[in-house]
Amino acid sequence: MCGDLPDHYSRRTFLNVATAALTVGAAAIALPGTADAATARRRIPLDRISIQLYSLRSLLQNDPEGTLSALADIGYRKVELAGTYGRSATEFRAILDRCHLKASSTHVGIDGDLNQTIADAKILGNSLANVPYANFATIAEWEAFAGRVNTAAAAFRKAGIELGYHNHAHEFAPIGGVRPYDVLTAKTDKRLVHLEIDLFWAVTGGADPVQLFRQHHPRVTQYHVKDRTADGQMTDPGTGVIDFRRIFAASCHNIREFIVEHDQPTDPLNTAKVGFEYLRTVRF
């Protein structure tokens, strides 16, 4: 399985696998079912499958316990937070505990009361945190933002929490010939700041997730797994054209969490079920 690859998995071996995975043309996208069955032997361990609760925000506001209990019934053991829906950190942690779920990761802002943000993250049991969104008109602003991320990451690290950055598509659109994502990754401390790659938005922005992983290994530790139709619409994991098998085969040894997400699901719990079943059963 993916989780059983040895700790001494070498950079040379990684590069050979990743290079072999690259294809000509639109490498990040392929028709479903194109993986070679003879090599599809690895799987994602259950304890690495998670879901971003933003996908279920319409349900969580009114019924957090029922919604989280339903996720546990589906099979989830982990979730990634995006707020606590009017509950305090202590109150929301109690609900998680009753549902036997661990909020291993969270999305947080870093421009407010950082001490309180970190204190809440500790109460909630987060070991990973990510800045969910940033957008600036100039490269100088992106550079300044990278500095703030470094400062915040150092504070989170002192509390035993790792801070990272979650991308959308616009970070891959050049400003004056320079991609903000390249600025952000170059100006943040790779020893402190990890990368949570949103696979839908990376592909939408014209980036190849395997190339991103190769370029930034071992900083890439989390994936947001949401799929894309041929005409660019968001869809549930495994129901679109993103070649997740290729991406996972090239990188799964380093990914700590595969996080199901859909920004605008018509049926949030069905999206959660479809995503979990896809990640539970996919082989690569």
C-alpha positions as CSV (number, residue, x, y, z in Angstrom):
1,M,0.0,0.0,0.0
2,C,1.0,3.6,-0.3
3,G,1.6,3.9,3.4
4,D,4.0,0.9,3.4
5,L,6.7,2.4,1.2
6,P,9.9,2.3,3.2
7,D,11.4,5.4,4.9
8,H,14.5,5.1,2.9
9,Y,12.6,5.6,-0.4
10,S,15.3,7.6,-2.1
11,R,15.1,10.8,-4.1
12,R,16.6,9.0,-7.1
13,T,13.8,6.4,-6.9
14,F,11.2,9.1,-6.5
15,L,12.5,11.0,-9.5
16,N,12.5,7.8,-11.6
17,V,8.9,7.0,-10.7
18,A,7.7,10.6,-11.1
19,T,9.5,11.0,-14.5
20,A,8.0,7.7,-15.7
21,A,4.6,9.0,-14.8
22,L,4.8,12.1,-17.0
23,T,3.0,12.0,-20.3
24,V,3.0,14.2,-23.4
25,G,0.4,16.9,-23.7
26,A,-2.3,17.4,-21.1
27,A,-0.6,15.2,-18.6
28,A,-2.7,15.9,-15.6
29,I,-5.9,14.8,-17.4
30,A,-6.8,11.4,-18.8
31,L,-9.9,9.4,-19.3
32,P,-11.0,7.3,-16.3
33,G,-9.7,3.7,-16.2
34,T,-6.5,4.2,-18.1
35,A,-4.2,3.0,-15.4
36,D,-2.3,-0.2,-16.2
37,A,-3.9,-2.9,-14.0
38,A,-0.6,-4.7,-13.7
39,T,0.9,-1.8,-11.8
40,A,-2.1,-0.7,-9.9
41,R,-1.1,-2.3,-6.6
42,R,-0.9,0.5,-4.1
43,R,-3.8,2.0,-2.2
44,I,-4.4,4.9,0.2
45,P,-4.5,3.9,3.9
46,L,-7.8,4.8,5.6
47,D,-6.1,6.9,8.1
48,R,-4.9,9.3,5.4
49,I,-8.4,9.9,4.0
50,S,-10.0,13.1,5.2
51,I,-12.6,15.6,4.1
52,Q,-12.7,19.4,4.1
53,L,-15.7,20.4,6.1
54,Y,-16.3,23.5,3.9
55,S,-17.9,21.0,1.5
56,L,-20.6,20.4,4.2
57,R,-21.0,23.9,5.5
58,S,-24.7,24.1,4.6
59,L,-25.4,21.2,6.9
60,L,-22.9,21.9,9.7
61,Q,-24.4,25.3,10.6
62,N,-27.7,23.8,11.7
63,D,-26.7,20.2,12.7
64,P,-22.9,19.8,13.4
65,E,-23.3,16.6,15.4
66,G,-25.6,14.9,13.0
67,T,-23.4,15.8,10.0
68,L,-20.2,14.7,11.7
69,S,-21.8,11.5,12.8
70,A,-22.9,10.8,9.3
71,L,-19.3,11.3,8.1
72,A,-18.1,8.9,10.7
73,D,-20.7,6.4,9.5
74,I,-19.4,6.7,6.0
75,G,-16.0,5.7,7.3
76,Y,-14.1,9.0,7.8
77,R,-11.6,9.1,10.7
78,K,-10.3,12.6,10.0
79,V,-11.6,16.0,8.9
80,E,-10.1,19.3,7.9
81,L,-11.8,22.3,9.5
82,A,-12.9,25.6,8.0
83,G,-14.3,27.3,11.0
84,T,-16.5,26.0,13.9
85,Y,-19.9,27.2,12.8
86,G,-20.8,29.4,15.7
87,R,-19.4,27.0,18.3
88,S,-16.3,27.6,20.4
89,A,-13.2,25.5,19.9
90,T,-14.0,23.6,23.1
91,E,-17.6,23.0,22.0
92,F,-16.7,21.8,18.6
93,R,-13.9,19.6,19.9
94,A,-16.4,17.9,22.2
95,I,-18.7,17.2,19.2
96,L,-15.7,15.7,17.2
97,D,-14.8,13.5,20.1
98,R,-18.3,12.2,20.5
99,C,-18.3,11.4,16.8
100,H,-14.9,9.7,17.1
101,L,-13.4,12.1,14.5
102,K,-10.0,13.8,14.6
103,A,-9.6,17.3,13.2
104,S,-6.0,16.7,12.1
105,S,-6.0,19.8,9.8
106,T,-7.6,23.2,9.6
107,H,-7.8,26.3,7.4
108,V,-6.9,29.5,9.2
109,G,-6.2,33.2,8.7
110,I,-2.9,34.6,9.9
111,D,-3.7,38.4,9.9
112,G,-5.9,38.4,13.0
113,D,-5.2,37.4,16.6
114,L,-2.6,34.7,15.8
115,N,-2.2,33.7,19.5
116,Q,-5.9,33.0,19.7
117,T,-5.9,31.2,16.4
118,I,-3.1,28.9,17.6
119,A,-4.8,28.4,21.0
120,D,-8.0,27.3,19.3
121,A,-6.1,25.0,16.9
122,K,-4.5,23.3,19.9
123,I,-7.8,22.8,21.6
124,L,-9.2,21.3,18.4
125,G,-6.3,18.9,18.1
126,N,-4.9,20.2,14.8
127,S,-1.5,19.1,13.8
128,L,-1.6,20.8,10.4
129,A,-2.9,24.2,9.4
130,N,-3.2,26.0,6.1
131,V,-3.7,29.5,4.9
132,P,-6.7,28.9,2.6
133,Y,-6.5,31.9,0.2
134,A,-4.5,34.9,-0.7
135,N,-4.6,37.1,-3.8
136,F,-2.5,40.2,-4.6
137,A,-2.1,42.4,-7.7
138,T,1.7,42.7,-7.5
139,I,4.7,40.5,-7.0
140,A,5.9,42.8,-4.2
141,E,2.7,42.1,-2.3
142,W,3.1,38.4,-2.7
143,E,6.7,38.7,-1.4
144,A,5.4,40.6,1.6
145,F,2.7,38.0,2.2
146,A,5.3,35.2,2.1
147,G,7.2,37.0,4.9
148,R,4.0,37.0,7.0
149,V,3.5,33.3,6.3
150,N,7.0,32.6,7.6
151,T,6.4,34.6,10.8
152,A,3.1,32.8,11.4
153,A,4.7,29.4,10.6
154,A,7.4,29.9,13.2
155,A,4.7,30.7,15.8
156,F,2.7,27.7,14.8
157,R,5.7,25.5,15.0
158,K,6.4,26.5,18.6
159,A,2.9,25.2,19.4
160,G,3.6,21.9,17.6
161,I,1.5,22.7,14.5
162,E,2.7,22.8,10.9
163,L,1.5,25.7,8.8
164,G,1.1,25.5,5.0
165,Y,-0.5,27.2,2.0
166,H,-3.5,26.0,0.0
167,N,-3.6,27.1,-3.7
168,H,-6.3,28.2,-6.1
169,A,-5.8,28.8,-9.8
170,H,-4.8,32.4,-9.8
171,E,-1.4,31.7,-8.2
172,F,-0.3,30.1,-11.5
173,A,-1.2,33.1,-13.6
174,P,1.9,35.2,-14.2
175,I,2.2,38.8,-13.1
176,G,4.8,40.5,-15.2
177,G,6.1,37.1,-16.3
178,V,6.4,35.7,-12.8
179,R,4.0,33.2,-11.2
180,P,2.9,34.1,-7.7
181,Y,3.1,30.4,-6.7
182,D,6.8,30.5,-7.6
183,V,7.3,33.6,-5.5
184,L,5.4,32.1,-2.6
185,T,7.3,28.9,-2.6
186,A,10.7,30.5,-3.1
187,K,10.2,33.2,-0.3
188,T,8.7,30.9,2.3
189,D,10.9,28.8,4.5
190,K,10.7,25.2,3.1
191,R,11.6,23.9,6.6
192,L,8.5,25.6,8.1
193,V,5.9,26.0,5.4
194,H,4.4,23.0,3.7
195,L,2.2,22.9,0.6
196,E,-1.4,21.7,0.4
197,I,-2.0,21.3,-3.3
198,D,-5.6,21.6,-4.4
199,L,-5.6,19.3,-7.5
200,F,-8.6,20.8,-9.2
201,W,-7.4,24.4,-8.9
202,A,-3.8,23.5,-9.9
203,V,-5.1,21.7,-13.1
204,T,-7.5,24.6,-13.8
205,G,-4.6,27.0,-13.5
206,G,-2.6,25.1,-16.1
207,A,-0.2,23.4,-13.7
208,D,0.7,19.7,-13.7
209,P,0.4,18.4,-10.1
210,V,3.2,15.8,-10.7
211,Q,5.6,18.5,-11.8
212,L,4.6,20.6,-8.8
213,F,5.3,17.7,-6.5
214,R,8.6,17.0,-8.1
215,Q,9.6,20.6,-7.9
216,H,8.7,21.0,-4.3
217,H,9.2,17.6,-2.8
218,P,9.1,17.0,0.2
219,R,7.1,20.1,1.1
220,V,3.9,18.8,-0.5
221,T,2.2,16.9,2.3
222,Q,-1.6,17.3,1.6
223,Y,-3.8,17.0,-1.4
224,H,-7.3,18.4,-1.9
225,V,-8.9,15.8,-4.1
226,K,-11.7,17.2,-6.2
227,D,-12.3,16.3,-9.8
228,R,-12.9,18.3,-13.0
229,T,-15.2,17.6,-15.9
230,A,-13.9,17.8,-19.5
231,D,-15.4,21.3,-19.8
232,G,-13.8,22.5,-16.5
233,Q,-16.6,22.1,-14.0
234,M,-16.0,20.8,-10.5
235,T,-17.3,17.3,-9.8
236,D,-17.0,14.6,-7.2
237,P,-13.7,12.7,-6.9
238,G,-13.4,9.9,-9.4
239,T,-16.3,11.2,-11.6
240,G,-14.2,13.5,-13.8
241,V,-11.1,13.5,-16.0
242,I,-8.2,14.4,-13.6
243,D,-5.8,11.4,-13.7
244,F,-5.6,10.9,-9.9
245,R,-3.9,7.5,-10.4
246,R,-1.0,9.0,-12.2
247,I,-0.7,11.8,-9.6
248,F,-0.9,9.4,-6.6
249,A,1.5,6.9,-8.1
250,A,4.2,9.6,-8.4
251,S,3.7,11.1,-5.0
252,C,1.7,9.1,-2.5
253,H,4.8,8.1,-0.4
254,N,5.0,11.7,0.8
255,I,1.3,12.7,1.1
256,R,0.0,12.6,4.7
257,E,-3.6,13.5,3.9
258,F,-5.9,13.0,0.8
259,I,-8.7,15.4,1.5
260,V,-12.1,15.1,-0.3
261,E,-13.6,18.5,-1.3
262,H,-16.3,20.0,-3.5
263,D,-16.8,23.8,-3.3
264,Q,-20.5,23.7,-4.3
265,P,-21.9,20.2,-3.9
266,T,-25.6,19.7,-4.7
267,D,-25.7,16.9,-2.1
268,P,-22.9,17.3,0.4
269,L,-23.2,13.9,2.1
270,N,-23.4,12.1,-1.2
271,T,-20.2,14.0,-2.3
272,A,-18.6,12.8,1.0
273,K,-19.6,9.2,0.3
274,V,-18.5,9.2,-3.3
275,G,-15.2,10.8,-2.4
276,F,-14.5,8.4,0.4
277,E,-15.4,5.3,-1.6
278,Y,-13.2,6.5,-4.5
279,L,-10.1,7.1,-2.3
280,R,-10.8,3.9,-0.4
281,T,-10.9,1.7,-3.5
282,V,-8.6,3.5,-6.0
283,R,-5.5,1.5,-6.9
284,F,-2.4,2.8,-8.7
